[in-house]
C-alpha cells in the first residue's frame, strides 16, 4: 500500500490543492460580504419606505388626531389593511392609546395605553423594530410643535424559503 502522506505528493498536486482551497475560500468570503451588503441595502430601503409612509400618514392625520376624529383615522388604517399595504398599522392618541387599527377595528379606543404607542410617543425620531417577517416603524405625529399622537406601521419582509432576507 502506498503512503498517502502530504510529503509524498507531487509539487503540482500540492499547488493545485492549495490554490483550489484559496480560490474556494475567497469566493466564500466575497459571497458572504455581498449577501451582507444586499441585506443592509434591503433594510435601508425598507426603512426609507416606512419613513415615507409614516410622513405621509402623519401629514394627513395630524388635524384629525388633534380633534380625535376616530372615524376618519379608522378609515385610513382600514384601507391600508384592506389593500395589504401594511401587515400592522395603528394610530395612537397623545397618551399612547389605540385610536385606529389597520387589521382589527375592535382595538380602537382602549382605556389602556399600548406599550409600543407609548415608546413611539416618547421618541423624538422614527423607531424601527425588525421582526422575523416584518419591520415595524413608528413616529410621533406633530401639529406645530405639539405632539398629538403617533403612528406605527408594519411592512412585510421578503421571505425566501425558510430564511428571511432582511
CORVENKA-V543102 format. One record per pair of residues at least 24 apart in sequence whose ideal C-beta (glycine too) atoms are under 8 Angstrom apart, sorted by sequence separation. I is the first residue (numbers start at 1). J is the second residue. If there is no record, write none. Layout:
[[I | J] [I | J]]
This chain:
[[76 | 100] [77 | 101] [78 | 102] [90 | 114] [96 | 120] [133 | 157] [68 | 93] [74 | 99] [77 | 102] [92 | 117] [96 | 121] [132 | 157] [65 | 91] [73 | 99] [74 | 100] [90 | 116] [95 | 121] [121 | 147] [131 | 157] [133 | 159] [73 | 100] [74 | 101] [78 | 105] [90 | 117] [94 | 121] [65 | 93] [92 | 120] [121 | 149] [65 | 94] [70 | 99] [92 | 121] [121 | 150] [61 | 91] [70 | 100] [120 | 150] [68 | 99] [74 | 105] [120 | 151] [133 | 164] [135 | 166] [53 | 85] [120 | 152] [132 | 164] [53 | 86] [117 | 150] [57 | 91] [65 | 99] [74 | 108] [117 | 152] [116 | 152] [130 | 166] [70 | 108] [70 | 109] [87 | 133] [88 | 134] [87 | 134] [88 | 136] [91 | 141] [99 | 149] [102 | 153] [94 | 147] [94 | 148] [96 | 150] [93 | 148] [94 | 149] [93 | 149] [92 | 149] [91 | 149] [92 | 150] [91 | 150] [92 | 151] [91 | 151] [92 | 152] [90 | 151] [89 | 151] [90 | 152] [89 | 152] [88 | 152] [89 | 153] [88 | 153] [89 | 154] [88 | 154] [86 | 153] [87 | 154] [86 | 154] [87 | 155] [86 | 155] [87 | 156] [54 | 126] [80 | 153] [51 | 126] [50 | 126] [65 | 141] [66 | 143] [50 | 128] [65 | 143] [62 | 141] [61 | 141] [62 | 142] [63 | 143] [66 | 146] [47 | 128] [58 | 139] [62 | 143] [66 | 148] [54 | 137] [58 | 141] [65 | 148] [53 | 137] [54 | 138] [58 | 142] [65 | 149] [50 | 135] [54 | 139] [51 | 137] [62 | 148] [43 | 130] [50 | 137] [47 | 135] [51 | 139] [61 | 149] [46 | 135] [47 | 137] [61 | 151] [43 | 135] [58 | 151] [57 | 151] [57 | 153] [54 | 151] [54 | 153] [53 | 153] [53 | 155] [50 | 153] [50 | 155] [49 | 155] [46 | 155] [46 | 157] [42 | 158] [46 | 166] [42 | 165] [43 | 166] [42 | 166] [39 | 165] [38 | 165] [39 | 166]]
